[in-house]
Amino acid sequence: ASVTQRIHFMLGAVILPLHDPIDVAEKIAVLDLITRGRVSVILGAGYVPSEFAMFGKPLADRARLMDEGIEVILRALKGERFDYEGRPIFMRPLPTRDPHQILMVGGGIATAARRAAKFDLGFGPTSGHLVDIYLAECEKLGQKPRRFNRPTPGMPQGILLCEDAEEGWKVIERHAAHVVTEYAKWSAQAGEASNSPFKGLEDPAKLRTSGMFVAWTPDMLIERMRSLPNHAGITLQPLLGGLSPEEGWKSLALLKKTLPRIRELEQQG
């Protein structure tokens, strides 16, 4: 934050049921002040049984903990005086912005979309169709939707820009395999309750054909972007699964060179 002026920071996601909401609220306020209003925080319910066990939280209580936690964070960041679990709460300093502009709800089920609308927050889903549920729920409640992300079907979850796609894939393969296999293990813990896109991808041999992570040249990226709908997004992960900063900077340097072409596409609509 101290070496940038315009870039926006997004934390996605904070697994709220595992944390004290007052502690989360205070950290959000500090982050907002440090970044001068350039931070968003996605709050997620979580789904990995071993994580809940580690924090001593019942997985079955996650919905209640999410709702209670969001309410407490909003009240704290608005500067209210109130009691929480027998503790007097009065937070200072406050963030530079309305907390409804900072907080978003994340998730992969319809309940997450409805929760975001219920608390008048933004929405960061794992599937694009959930945005429609969020928008409909906002309309039902008579309120304007906040910021939301609509994942683009068929787009990778992480792109490395490189001069040669084959060589680039060799650079990221083991890092992408690490990410996919670890997420797949977490997904397997949740069993049928999980809707993770990594579910069933424990076999690294399926990794490249899945298209979840890719190494593309700038020309490949531009060609793919020509077919995207308006407001679609692209995701780069320059530090994917422990990738070296040196390789990450190479990708970002290529992105910088490619930005004029991306902006030209945006202007064309």
N, C-alpha and C positions, 0 to 999 in steps of 0.2 A: 504493500500500500504506500510506503514512503517513497518509492522510486517510480510510481506511476501517477498519472493525472486523470485518465479517462476510463481505463479498463474497469469493468464491473466484476465483483467477486461473488461467486455463488457456492455455498456449502451444501452439498447434496450427497447423502442426507444425514442429518443428526437423528439418531434413533432415540426419540424423546422418552419412551417408557423406561429406558435404562438410566435416566439422569434426573437429578433434582432440577425441577423447572425454574427455580429461583436462580440457581447457578447458571443455567442456560441463558436466562433472561439477562443477567448481568454481563455475561460474555458477549451476547449480541449487542448490547448497548455500547460496550467498549469497542467492538469491531466497527460498529456504525460510525462512531466518533473518529476512530483512527483512519478509516477509509473516506471520511467526509461524505457519508451517505452513499457509498458504492458497494454495499453488500446486501445479498439476499440469502436467506437461510431456509432450506427445505427440511421440514420435519417429517420423519417417517415412523411408522409403527414397529418396524422390524418383523422378522419371521424366523430367525435362527435360534432353535431351542438352547444350544450350548451358550450363546451370548446371554440369554435371559438367565440361565442357571448361574453363569459367572457373576452376574450382577445381583443375584438373589431376588429376581423379579419373576412372578408367575406369568408365563406366556399367555395364559387365559385372561389375564387382566389388561392386556395391551390396549384394547379399545378404550377402556375406562381411563387408563393412565394417559392416553393420547388426549382425550377430551379434557380431562382435568388439567393436564399440563399446558395445553394451548390456552385455556382460559386464564390460568395463573400467569403465564408469560405475558399475555396481552395486558392484564391488569397491572402487572409490575412495570412494563414498559410505558404505560400511560401515566405512571406516577401516582397511582392510587395508594392509599393507606388501607391495608387489610391484614387479616390474620390468615396464615396458612399452616396447617398442622400444628397449631399452638404457637407459631412464631409471628411476631409483628413484622410486617413487610412495608418498607417505604424505600424505593430505589432511587438513588441519585449517583452519578448524573444520568440523564435520560438521553436516548438516541436523538439524532437530528431530525428523524422522520417519524411519521405515524407508523406504529408497528405493523399495521395492516399492509403497508407498502414493503415491508421487509420480509415478513414471514410467508412461506408457501407450504402447502401440504403435498407430500409425495406419496406414491403408492401405485399398485397395479390392479386394484379392484374398485368397484363402483362406490363402496363405502368411503374410500379416500376422496373421491370426487365430491360426494355429498358433504363430507366433513369440511372440505375446503370452502364450499359455498356457505355452509352453516356458520362458520366463523368469519366469513367475509375476507378470505385469504386467497392468495394466488394458488396455482395448482401445477405440480410437476409430475405428470403420470409416466408410467413405463410404456403405456400403449395409447396411441392416438385416439381411439374410439372413446376413451374415458373423458376426453375434453368435451365431447358432445353432451355427456351426462352432466358435467360441471356447468356448462353454459345453460343447459335446460334448468338445472337446479337454481342457478343464480336468477334466471328469469322468473321462476316460480316464487322466489323470495323477494322479487322486486328490486334487485340490486344489480349494479354493473359488475361484470366479471373483473377480477384483478388480473395481474400478469399470469400468463400460463404458457407452458411449453407443449407443443404438439409433436411428439416423435414422428419422424418421417419413415413410413414403411419401406423396408428394403435398404435403408441407409446403415452403414456400419456404426457401431458404438465407439469406434476409435480408428482414426486415420493417421498414418505416418506419411508425410510427404517426402519423396525421395527422387533421386535422379533416375534410378533404375528399379522397377517394381520387383524383379526377382531378387536383386541384391537387398532391397529394402525389406522384403519378407524374411530373408535370412536373419536380418538384424532384429526383428521383433518377434520371431516365431516362438522362442522359448519364453519370452515375457508374456506374450498373449496366451500361451498354453498355461502358464502359471495362473493368470487371472481367471481364465475359463474354468480350469479344473478346481480351483479353490471355491469359486462361486457355485459350481455344480455340486460340490460336497455340502456346502451350506444348504443349497436347495434340496438335496437329498434328505437332509435332516428334517426338513419341514414336511416331507412327503407330499401328500395330495394337497396340503394347504398352501404349497408354494406355486406361484405362477411366474417364477423367475425365467427369463429368456435363456439362462444358462442350464436349465434343468435338462438332464439327459446328455450333457456334453462332456462327461468325464473322459471320453476317448479323445486324446489330442489329435488323432488322425482325422477327425471330422472338422478340425478347427478351421483350416483355410477354406474349405468348401462352404462352411457356414456363412462366411462373409461378415462375421461379427467384428473382426478386426482386419484391417487391410493396409497394404503399403501401395500407395498410388503416386504416380508422377503428377505434376501440376496439370498436364494435358488431360490425364485420366480424370482428375477431379473436376475440371471445367466441363468435360464432356458429360459426366454424370450430373452435374448441376444443371445443365441445359434442360434436363427432363424433369426437374423437381418442380413441385407446385410453389406458388408464392408463399412466402413466410416459412419455407422449410429451412431446417438448420443442418449444419454439418458439425461433427465433433472430432476434434483432434486430441490425442492423448500423448503429449510429448514425453511423458515420464511413465508410460504404460508398464505396469508390473515390474518396476525396478529398472527400466531402460535407463541407460547412462545419460546424464545431462548433456554430454557432448553430442549424442545422437539426437536428443530432443531439440537442441538449439539448431541443428542442421534442418530439421523439419520446420521449425518456426521461421528460419531465414528464408526457406522456400515459400512459406506462406506469405511472408512480407512481399516477396517478388510477385506473388500471384494475386495479391489483393486488388490491384487495379483491374485485372480481368474479372474478378468476382464482382467488383462494384459496377463494372460495365454490364454484366449480366443482370444485376439488380435493377439498373436503370431501364433495361429493356423490358422489365416486368415478367 
